[in-house]
């Protein structure tokens, strides 16, 4: 399939990755990724979701949409606040990211009778979809869904392949946006860095200590931090001890109070 892509299509994928990696936060990332995908794969409607796991269930939040219309926002809000259980969310419980056509996982004679189709999709005449679900280190991150109307054609194998090529790049970018404060290296040296990053540099924190500080500031506990950074508990304790010493605090409560004042 790779040899079937034209030079301009490879260039478009490269440009998409470049623009995505310049995004500084989730909001900018969501808008950029949908606009860039639409430039190489035409669709009628696109959505980006954040995902998190509560016990064994997946919760979706922070939906971003293209195009941004009142009608689409109405149906997205209805979907997000409703009690729908779409089959595709099960892919967020897998150990890796996935790309698939909705028609490949749900036969016509079953899914057109579901509440999500009759309540959300059918009124908008939406029928064909590609989903990208993102999981990193067993952490569900989010999903991208792009839809076409019933009178249009289903997404092709080539379009599926192009999104497959983007999958790992989007996964890694989304992981760092949701877990760290990111200042991309592609930004100018004059770009404004985050207050936390500047504060950490002034206090002499190492890069690893800054990563741990960011995760602690985001509410991550010890086991979560060890799992995400692939470090042992003893290594984490050593880093935390060094952070406390450099910031002149005695415990996590004092640390978080200090960070609130930055």
C-alpha positions in Angstrom: 0.0 0.0 0.0 2.9 2.4 0.8 4.1 2.4 -2.8 0.6 3.5 -4.0 0.9 6.9 -2.2 2.0 9.7 -4.4 4.8 12.1 -3.5 2.4 14.9 -2.6 0.5 12.6 -0.3 3.7 11.7 1.6 4.5 15.4 1.8 1.1 16.1 3.1 1.6 13.5 5.9 4.9 15.0 6.8 3.4 18.5 6.9 0.6 17.3 9.1 3.1 15.8 11.6 5.1 19.0 11.6 2.1 21.2 12.3 0.8 18.8 14.9 4.1 18.8 16.8 4.0 22.6 17.0 0.8 22.5 19.0 1.2 23.8 22.6 -2.0 22.4 24.2 -4.9 20.0 23.7 -7.2 22.7 22.3 -4.8 23.8 19.6 -4.0 20.1 18.9 -7.6 19.1 18.4 -8.4 21.9 16.0 -5.1 21.4 14.0 -5.3 17.7 13.7 -8.9 17.7 12.4 -8.2 20.5 9.9 -5.0 18.8 8.7 -6.7 15.4 8.3 -9.5 17.0 6.3 -6.9 18.3 3.9 -5.8 14.8 2.9 -9.0 12.7 3.6 -12.3 14.5 2.9 -15.0 14.1 5.5 -18.3 15.7 6.5 -17.7 15.7 10.3 -14.7 15.2 12.5 -14.4 14.9 16.3 -11.6 14.5 18.8 -12.2 13.1 22.3 -10.2 12.8 25.5 -10.5 9.5 27.2 -9.9 8.2 30.7 -10.5 4.9 32.5 -12.6 4.7 35.7 -12.4 1.2 37.1 -13.1 -0.8 34.0 -15.2 1.8 32.1 -14.0 4.4 29.6 -15.1 8.0 30.0 -15.0 10.5 27.1 -14.7 14.3 27.5 -13.6 17.5 25.9 -15.0 16.8 22.5 -13.7 19.1 19.7 -15.5 19.3 16.4 -15.1 20.3 12.7 -17.1 22.0 11.3 -18.0 24.1 14.3 -21.8 24.6 13.8 -24.6 24.9 16.3 -26.4 21.8 14.8 -23.3 19.7 15.2 -22.6 21.0 18.7 -26.2 20.1 19.7 -25.7 16.5 18.6 -22.2 16.2 20.2 -23.6 17.5 23.5 -26.5 15.1 23.3 -24.1 12.2 22.7 -21.7 13.3 25.5 -24.5 13.6 28.0 -26.5 10.5 26.9 -26.2 6.9 28.0 -24.8 5.6 24.8 -22.5 2.6 24.7 -20.8 2.6 21.3 -18.8 -0.5 20.4 -15.7 1.4 19.3 -14.9 2.6 22.9 -13.9 -1.0 23.7 -10.7 -0.4 21.6 -9.6 2.0 24.3 -9.2 -0.9 26.7 -6.7 -2.6 24.4 -3.0 -2.3 25.0 -2.3 -0.4 21.8 -3.7 2.2 19.4 -6.0 1.3 16.6 -7.3 2.5 13.2 -10.5 1.0 11.7 -13.5 1.6 9.6 -16.8 1.5 11.5 -18.2 -0.7 8.8 -15.6 -3.3 9.5 -16.7 -3.8 13.2 -20.5 -3.3 13.0 -22.7 -5.0 10.4 -25.4 -2.8 8.9 -28.3 -5.0 10.2 -27.3 -4.4 13.8 -25.9 -0.9 14.2 -28.6 1.0 12.3 -31.0 -0.1 15.0 -28.9 1.2 17.9 -29.9 4.4 19.7 -26.7 6.2 18.7 -27.6 5.8 15.1 -31.2 6.7 15.3 -30.7 9.6 17.8 -27.3 11.0 16.7 -26.1 9.9 13.3 -29.3 9.4 11.2 -30.6 12.9 11.7 -27.3 14.2 10.3 -27.3 11.6 7.5 -23.9 10.3 8.8 -23.1 6.7 7.9 -19.5 5.9 7.1 -16.6 6.5 9.6 -13.0 5.9 10.4 -12.0 5.8 14.1 -8.5 6.2 15.6 -8.2 5.2 19.2 -5.1 6.1 21.1 -3.6 4.1 24.0 0.0 4.6 25.4 1.5 2.4 28.1 -1.9 1.1 28.8 -3.3 4.6 29.3 -6.3 5.5 27.2 -5.7 8.9 25.8 -8.5 9.7 23.4 -9.9 9.1 19.9 -10.5 10.8 16.6 -13.6 10.0 14.5 -14.3 11.3 11.0 -17.7 10.7 9.3 -19.1 10.8 5.8 -22.8 11.0 4.8 -24.8 8.1 3.5 -24.7 9.2 -0.1 -21.0 9.3 -0.2 -18.5 6.5 -0.4 -17.0 4.6 2.5 -13.4 5.4 3.4 -10.9 3.6 1.2 -8.0 1.2 2.1 -5.6 3.9 1.1 -7.2 6.5 3.4 -7.1 3.9 6.1 -3.4 3.3 5.4 -2.6 7.0 5.6 -4.2 7.3 9.0 -2.3 4.2 10.1 0.9 6.0 9.2 -0.1 8.9 11.4 -1.2 6.7 14.4 2.0 6.5 16.4 2.8 10.2 15.9 -0.6 11.3 17.1 -0.4 8.8 20.0 2.9 10.2 21.3 1.9 13.8 20.9 -1.4 13.3 22.7 0.3 11.4 25.5 2.7 14.3 26.2 0.0 16.9 25.9 -2.1 15.2 28.5 0.7 14.4 30.9 3.3 17.1 30.5 3.6 20.8 29.9 5.1 20.9 26.4 7.4 23.5 24.9 8.2 22.0 21.4 11.8 22.2 20.3 10.7 23.6 17.0 9.6 26.9 18.7 11.9 29.9 18.6 14.2 30.5 21.6 12.3 33.6 22.2 9.0 31.7 22.6 7.4 32.1 26.0 7.9 29.0 28.2 5.5 27.8 30.8 5.8 29.3 34.3 6.4 25.9 35.7 9.3 25.2 33.3 10.9 28.5 34.1 10.5 28.0 37.8 12.0 24.5 37.6 15.1 25.8 35.7 15.6 28.6 38.2 15.6 26.1 41.0 18.0 23.8 39.3 15.7 20.8 38.6 16.9 18.2 36.1 14.8 17.3 33.1 13.6 14.1 34.8 12.7 16.0 38.0 10.7 18.5 35.9 8.8 15.6 34.3 8.0 14.2 37.8 7.0 17.6 39.1 4.6 18.1 36.2 3.0 14.7 36.8 2.6 15.4 40.5 1.1 18.8 39.7 -1.4 17.0 37.4 -2.5 14.8 40.3 -0.6 11.6 39.4 0.3 9.3 42.3 3.5 7.3 42.8 2.5 4.1 40.9 1.1 6.1 38.0 4.4 8.1 37.7 6.5 5.0 37.9 4.4 3.3 35.2 4.4 6.3 32.8 8.2 7.0 33.1 9.3 3.4 33.4 11.2 4.0 36.7 11.2 2.0 39.9 9.7 3.2 43.2 13.1 3.7 44.8 14.2 5.8 41.8 11.0 7.9 42.1 11.5 8.4 45.8 15.1 9.6 45.2 13.9 12.1 42.6 11.1 13.4 44.8 13.5 13.8 47.7 15.7 15.9 45.5 12.7 18.0 44.3 11.7 18.7 47.9 15.2 19.8 48.8 15.6 22.1 45.8 12.2 23.7 46.4 12.5 23.8 50.2 9.4 21.8 51.0 8.9 18.9 53.3 6.0 17.0 51.7 3.6 16.8 48.7 1.0 19.1 50.3 3.6 21.9 50.7 4.8 21.3 47.2 1.3 21.6 45.6 0.7 24.8 47.6 3.9 26.2 46.3 3.1 25.3 42.7 -0.3 27.1 43.0 1.5 30.3 43.7 3.6 30.1 40.5 
